[in-house]
Amino acid sequence: MTLKNRCDVDELDTWDLTKMFSTVEEWEKNLKEVYKLVDNVLTYKGHIMDNSTTLYEFYQAYDKMNRLSDKVYLYAKMQCDTDTSNSEYQARKAKVDKLFEDITTKLSFCTPEILSSDYELVLKYISENDLLKDFKFDLEKMFRYKEHTLNSNEEEIVANACNAFGTGSEVFYNFDNADIKLGSITNEDGELEEVTNSNYIKLMNSRNREVRKSAFSAMYEYFKKFKNTISAAYLGQIKEDFFISNIRKYKSPLEMSLYNDDISINVYHNLIESVHESMPSMYKYMEIRKKALGLDEMHMYDIYVDIISEQPKDIPFEEGKKILFQSLKPLGDEYLKDLEKAFTERWIDKYPNVGKKSGAYSWGSYDTYPYLLLNYDNTTDSVSTMGHELGHSMHSYYSNKYQNSFNCSYPIFLAEIASTVNEVLINDYLYKNATTKEEKILYLTEFLDKVRTTIFRQTMFAEFEMLIHDKYQNGVPITEQELSDTYYNLNKLYYGDNVISDDDIRYEWSRIPHFYTPFYVYKYATGLSSAIAIASDILAGKDGAKEAYLEFLKSGGSDYPLNILKRVNVDMTTKDPILKAIKMFDEKLEELQKLV
């Protein structure tokens, strides 16, 4: 139960950052080189649009600087995430934070200078110089922002102002990782166990109700104690959202957040409306859970526990890897061969350790591996999480391989699709290969909980963000009470009368890190809806489905996300994908009801 210190973790269980920089000294050398490359980009100030040659040379210089700066930043930040309390790592992270502040300020002239010209001139230059065709879509996206871009001097002021922002996010990051102390509880074995972000869900899945209740109380007592501090941090984020959206002439932070992907606000509203229409499905699931668990009252700390008494066996990492490869066979040999590289080339940091960042992520740059941070804990959920993050990494691997450095970055709207396609395939494999009724129930509820947490719950988060920003825009004071009451009322709406919304759940908003990336979480819901549609076609052996999906992965960010999705027969401008996902939820719910 005791976490290892980072220095005691087996090297083979960690990611190989030496593929970025072999030593810290090499990293320091490259950090200095980035500043030289920034100075090189500065030589084009006032001359970017002189002719097609200068425009191309500027892009080349900027690309070289950008790729190295990404790599330098990635190395420092990922080291820090492995041990957030390490002062040397924190110092290096501070250096790269300062680097990016300097880059943002010094190069704030670039976009306004390009946008000072007409788009017709850009098209003329592209026709004159074939080498510029690689940057055509980037330039097209840039010119969409013309009405939201200030002049060069104003952009420099905004860049300096933005460098002062991010405090709320930084406060929360340290509060939720480096400083967090949730205390200890008595676990199922009658032993004291420290509650952490990494083991919280595992404790909430305990068959012992007192363990669940104690873990729940430990988590929310901590956040309740600091509710006013976190409220101030989040209010700072909201003020930042409105400052930027107002000065850039958007109607709201929501409009601004959707603009980059060319997404209509109607897509956001469609999601919330579709989920509201589907509330009876959630209420029915909660009713089945309550009866299956034999509870007179079901509390928020009861909604994660498996409804079967037989517990699944531990799944060590290597066994989890085997399950993963069997599950993803429908994606074909090319995918599986490339997936093996994640393990042989050490893309993965596997297990939790003292000070390690909680949760999981996939992260890389154009010139690095698409690394994964995991906190693998031998559960079915951790196998699913590994598959999820590898979905991201394979998306990045293919995008980087088949697109140039300007078109490789897929937008977040698409990012959650590849990850959740993997999750759907893993769940399907486990369900189909279950040998007992209990196992079938386990994997049915796993799918239902995935829809509950990813479509219903993330939509609840999205609605919370929208309501709070709307209230701020309409002059309502955003106090801790306002935040907590708004969240509590939404929780009651989304879970219904079959679940008691315990008072402590009103503070759940304060522990959600994604709220510091505004209007992000709705993409989890749209992503799973899209993924269910794609995975269904692949599993059904629909002609061309597997090939279309691989092309989707290779497309990166070479087109607007809604256009890329339409190539795999998913139209998010309608309610259809969300309602189709709910339809599958209802079908699985019927199967569960028969089994229990």
Helices and strands as residue ranges (DSSP letters): G 6-8, G 11-13, G 17-19, H 24-42, H 52-82, H 87-106, H 110-115, H 119-128, G 130-135, H 136-144, G 146-148, H 152-163, H 167-176, E 184-186, E 192-194, H 200-204, H 209-225, H 227-247, H 253-259, H 265-277, H 279-293, G 300-302, H 317-327, G 329-331, H 333-339, H 341-344, E 348-349, E 361-363, E 371-373, H 380-402, H 412-432, H 437-451, I 452-456, H 457-473, H 480-495, G 503-511, G 513-516, H 522-539, H 545-555, H 561-566, H 576-595
